[in-house]
Amino acid sequence: MKSPRLRAIATALCALVLPGCSDAETPAPEAPAASAIPREPLGLMTSLPLYWPLGADFSELAQGGGERPWQRALLERRFELVPLDTLSPIPGLSPGDRETDPLAGLERLAVIQPRGLSAADNVALDDWVRGGGELLLVLDPILSGDYDVPLGDPRRPVDTALIPPVLKRWGLAITAELHENRDEGIRTVALGNGQITVVHSGTIAPVTGNSACEILAQGTLARCTIGQGRVTVLADAALFEHRDLAGERGEHQSRVLDAAFSGQDRG
């Protein structure tokens, strides 16, 4: 059952995005055709139910059943997703075995509302970016989606983003602003050649005067050059929580992906 706050947000979103909309979900996009243009790999780490549905029956999924989340369907139009549980090297199973680097071979990575990055993850992520990786880092101070699992349940997404120390190393900070009015936190901001809608987003600001970062979308998005790589930080996850906000064909979500991944052009 939705809380009063979430019902209020849902009502406001319906009025903003699609007057007269209902609680019915928009069907997920079809999977890419086998003959489609080859897709680039994209590492994905998240606490949100983007790759597997919330409360998934993994025995059913293992047999090819179950329904893909709409977020996954949209992302898989452009990328071959590589789900990750860690960013730091994984020790070998036996003495003498080589450790496994989960980021090896990846040029692009999306870390969306993660459960928290360990010290080793922070180091690995910084090294990977400085070596030429392109990162989309989504950190939302106040999730606006509705997740029907209790607080403390390990399946529940992280309601309040855990800001990794590496963000400060890159010269950025995120602050949250609480809104008394339910509609105050819902706004449309310019990005690229269009707009996106954010819901109770955080505000990104540089913490040093010589930060190599560009602040965009009224402070909700930043792009930074870090070493040989690039980091794009988005202080709102609504585009990955609400189907209507992603756009009918995922075009609003694509604006964020276009901002993050320079080698991905899309009309």
C-alpha positions in Angstrom: 0.0 0.0 0.0 1.3 3.4 -0.9 2.1 5.9 1.8 0.3 9.3 1.8 3.5 10.9 0.6 4.0 8.5 -2.3 0.3 8.8 -3.3 0.7 12.5 -3.4 3.8 12.3 -5.5 2.1 9.8 -7.9 -0.9 12.2 -8.2 1.4 15.1 -8.9 3.3 13.2 -11.5 0.2 12.1 -13.3 -0.9 15.7 -13.5 2.5 16.9 -14.7 3.3 14.1 -17.3 0.0 12.8 -18.5 -3.3 14.4 -17.4 -5.9 11.7 -16.7 -3.3 9.0 -16.3 -4.1 6.0 -14.2 -2.2 3.5 -12.0 -1.8 1.2 -15.0 1.8 0.7 -16.0 3.1 1.4 -19.5 4.2 -1.9 -21.1 7.9 -2.5 -21.2 9.6 -2.0 -24.6 10.2 -5.1 -26.7 13.6 -6.7 -26.5 16.2 -5.8 -29.2 15.9 -7.9 -32.3 18.6 -10.6 -32.8 19.7 -8.8 -36.0 20.0 -5.4 -34.3 23.3 -3.4 -34.3 25.7 -4.9 -31.7 25.3 -3.2 -28.3 28.2 -2.0 -26.2 28.6 -3.6 -22.7 27.4 -1.5 -19.8 28.3 -2.5 -16.2 25.3 -2.0 -13.9 25.4 -1.8 -10.1 22.1 -0.7 -8.4 19.8 -1.3 -5.4 16.8 -0.5 -7.5 14.8 -3.3 -9.2 16.2 -2.4 -12.7 17.7 -5.7 -13.8 15.5 -8.1 -11.8 11.9 -7.3 -10.7 11.3 -6.7 -7.0 10.6 -10.0 -5.3 11.7 -12.0 -8.3 11.3 -15.8 -8.3 14.8 -16.7 -9.4 13.9 -20.3 -10.2 11.3 -19.0 -12.7 13.9 -16.5 -14.1 16.4 -19.3 -14.5 14.0 -21.1 -16.7 13.5 -18.1 -18.9 10.2 -17.0 -17.3 9.2 -13.9 -15.5 8.9 -10.4 -16.8 11.8 -8.0 -17.4 11.5 -4.6 -15.6 10.8 -1.8 -18.0 14.0 -0.1 -17.0 16.0 -3.1 -18.1 14.1 -3.2 -21.4 14.9 0.4 -22.1 18.6 0.1 -21.2 19.0 -3.1 -23.3 17.9 -1.2 -26.4 21.3 0.5 -26.3 23.5 -1.7 -24.1 24.5 -5.2 -23.3 24.0 -5.1 -19.5 26.6 -6.6 -17.2 25.2 -6.8 -13.6 27.7 -6.2 -10.9 27.7 -6.8 -7.1 31.1 -5.3 -6.5 33.5 -2.9 -8.2 36.7 -4.1 -6.5 38.8 -7.1 -7.4 37.4 -10.5 -6.2 40.0 -12.8 -4.6 40.5 -16.2 -6.1 38.7 -19.2 -4.6 41.9 -21.1 -3.8 45.4 -19.9 -2.7 47.3 -19.0 -5.8 44.2 -18.3 -7.9 44.2 -14.9 -9.6 41.7 -12.3 -8.4 39.0 -11.3 -10.8 38.5 -7.6 -11.7 34.8 -7.0 -12.4 35.6 -3.8 -14.3 38.1 -5.4 -16.6 37.0 -4.9 -20.2 34.3 -2.4 -19.4 34.4 1.1 -20.9 31.1 2.3 -19.5 29.5 1.8 -16.1 26.2 2.9 -14.5 26.1 2.9 -10.7 22.5 3.8 -9.8 21.5 4.3 -6.1 23.9 1.7 -4.9 23.7 0.0 -1.5 27.0 1.5 -0.5 30.5 1.4 -1.9 33.3 -0.2 0.2 36.6 1.5 0.6 38.0 -0.9 -2.0 35.1 -0.1 -4.3 35.9 3.6 -4.1 39.5 3.0 -4.9 38.7 0.7 -7.8 36.1 3.1 -9.2 38.5 6.1 -9.0 41.3 4.1 -10.7 38.9 2.8 -13.4 37.6 6.3 -14.3 41.1 7.9 -14.3 42.2 5.1 -16.7 39.6 6.2 -19.2 36.2 4.8 -18.1 32.9 6.6 -18.5 30.7 6.5 -15.4 27.0 7.5 -14.8 26.6 7.8 -11.0 23.0 8.3 -9.8 22.6 9.3 -6.1 19.1 10.3 -5.0 18.8 11.8 -1.5 15.1 11.0 -1.4 13.7 8.2 -3.6 10.2 8.8 -4.9 9.2 5.3 -6.1 6.9 3.0 -4.2 8.5 -0.3 -3.1 6.2 -2.7 -1.3 8.8 -4.2 1.0 9.3 -3.2 4.6 12.2 -1.1 5.9 15.2 -3.3 6.7 14.3 -5.9 4.0 17.4 -6.6 2.0 15.4 -6.4 -1.2 14.4 -2.8 -0.5 16.2 -0.1 -2.5 18.3 2.4 -0.6 15.8 5.2 0.2 18.5 7.8 0.9 21.7 7.7 -1.2 24.9 6.8 0.5 27.3 9.3 -0.8 30.7 7.6 -1.6 33.9 9.5 -0.4 35.2 9.3 -4.0 32.6 12.0 -4.9 34.5 14.5 -2.8 37.8 13.4 -4.3 36.3 14.3 -7.7 35.4 17.8 -6.3 31.6 17.4 -5.8 29.1 17.4 -3.0 25.3 16.6 -3.0 22.9 18.3 -0.6 19.2 17.5 -0.1 16.3 19.9 0.3 13.1 18.9 2.0 9.8 20.4 0.6 6.7 20.9 2.7 4.5 21.1 -0.4 4.3 17.9 -2.4 4.6 19.7 -5.7 7.6 21.9 -4.9 10.0 19.1 -5.4 8.7 18.1 -8.8 10.2 20.2 -11.6 11.3 20.1 -15.2 14.9 21.0 -16.0 16.7 21.5 -19.3 19.2 18.9 -20.4 20.8 18.6 -23.9 18.2 19.4 -26.5 15.3 18.7 -24.3 14.1 18.4 -20.7 13.8 15.9 -17.9 11.6 15.8 -14.9 13.2 15.4 -11.4 11.4 14.5 -8.2 12.8 15.9 -4.9 16.3 15.8 -6.4 19.5 16.7 -4.6 21.6 19.7 -5.5 25.2 19.2 -6.8 27.9 21.8 -6.1 31.6 21.9 -6.5 33.6 21.7 -3.3 36.8 23.2 -4.7 37.4 26.3 -6.8 39.4 24.3 -9.4 36.8 21.5 -9.9 36.9 20.1 -13.5 33.2 19.8 -13.5 30.3 21.4 -15.4 27.1 21.8 -13.4 23.9 21.4 -15.5 20.1 20.9 -15.3 19.7 23.5 -12.5 22.2 21.7 -10.3 20.8 18.2 -10.6 23.5 16.9 -13.0 27.3 17.4 -13.2 29.8 16.2 -15.8 33.5 16.0 -14.8 36.7 15.1 -16.6 38.7 12.9 -14.2 42.1 11.8 -15.5 41.5 10.1 -18.9 37.8 9.4 -18.0 34.6 11.1 -17.4 32.0 11.1 -14.6 28.4 12.1 -14.9 26.6 12.5 -11.6 22.8 12.8 -11.4 21.2 13.7 -8.0 17.8 12.1 -8.8 16.7 8.6 -9.7 13.1 9.4 -10.8 13.8 8.6 -14.5 14.7 5.0 -13.3 11.7 4.7 -11.0 8.7 6.2 -12.9 7.9 4.8 -16.3 6.1 7.9 -17.5 9.1 10.1 -16.7 11.4 8.0 -18.8 9.5 9.0 -22.0 7.2 7.0 -24.3 10.3 5.6 -26.1 12.7 6.2 -23.3 13.8 9.5 -24.8 14.0 11.4 -21.4 16.1 8.6 -19.9 18.2 8.7 -23.1 19.1 12.3 -22.5 20.9 11.3 -19.3 22.6 8.4 -21.0 23.7 10.7 -23.9 25.2 13.1 -21.4 27.1 10.3 -19.7 28.4 8.3 -22.6 30.1 10.3 -25.3 30.4 7.4 -27.7 26.7 6.7 -27.7 24.8 8.9 -30.2 21.1 8.6 -30.5 18.5 10.6 -32.4 
